[in-house]
């Protein structure tokens, strides 16, 4: 299992112990939303240093915002 996923599981209180297989729906939902938030954070941190003009920057910013909103819509999260 990916180390980042293991870290997030521990953060939200899930354990990777193979003997402890009981996970509540609430725990699983929280884990999934934490993963989605991590993905959104990764999109927000997209390197835009390659944008040379204001037009380029605005286009990239719009694409990032549309991507974030699409991810949120897909997983039923509120748009900000």
C-alpha positions in Angstrom: 0.0 0.0 0.0 1.2 3.5 -0.8 2.9 5.2 2.1 0.8 8.4 1.7 -2.4 6.4 1.8 -1.2 4.6 5.0 -0.4 8.0 6.5 -3.8 9.4 5.7 -5.4 6.2 7.1 -3.6 6.7 10.4 -4.6 10.4 10.4 -8.3 9.6 10.2 -8.0 6.7 12.7 -8.1 3.7 10.4 -5.6 1.0 11.0 -3.7 -1.2 8.5 -3.8 -4.1 10.9 -5.0 -7.1 8.7 -6.8 -8.6 11.8 -8.9 -5.4 12.3 -11.1 -5.4 9.2 -14.1 -3.6 10.7 -14.5 -0.1 9.2 -17.7 1.9 9.7 -19.3 3.8 6.8 -18.6 7.0 8.6 -14.9 6.2 8.9 -14.7 5.1 5.2 -16.5 8.3 4.1 -14.1 10.4 6.1 -11.2 8.5 4.7 -12.5 9.0 1.1 -13.1 12.7 1.6 -9.6 13.1 3.0 -8.2 11.5 -0.1 -10.3 13.7 -2.3 -9.1 16.8 -0.3 -5.5 15.7 -0.8 -6.1 15.5 -4.6 -7.7 19.0 -4.6 -4.7 20.3 -2.7 -2.4 18.7 -5.3 -4.3 20.5 -8.1 -4.2 23.8 -6.1 -0.4 23.5 -5.9 0.1 23.1 -9.6 3.3 24.8 -10.7 2.3 27.7 -13.0 5.7 29.3 -13.4 5.6 28.4 -17.1 2.9 31.0 -17.7 4.6 33.9 -19.5 1.7 36.3 -19.9 -1.3 37.4 -17.9 -3.5 35.6 -20.4 -1.6 32.4 -19.8 -1.9 32.8 -16.1 -5.6 33.5 -16.2 -6.1 30.5 -18.5 -4.2 28.2 -16.2 -6.0 29.5 -13.1 -9.4 29.0 -14.8 -8.4 25.4 -15.7 -7.2 24.7 -12.1 -10.5 26.1 -10.7 -12.6 24.1 -13.2 -10.7 21.0 -12.3 -11.2 21.5 -8.6 -14.9 22.2 -9.1 -15.2 19.1 -11.2 -13.6 16.9 -8.6 -15.9 18.4 -5.9 -19.0 17.9 -8.1 -18.0 14.3 -8.8 -17.7 13.5 -5.1 -20.7 15.6 -4.0 -18.7 18.3 -2.2 -19.8 21.9 -2.0 -18.3 24.4 -4.4 -16.4 27.3 -2.8 
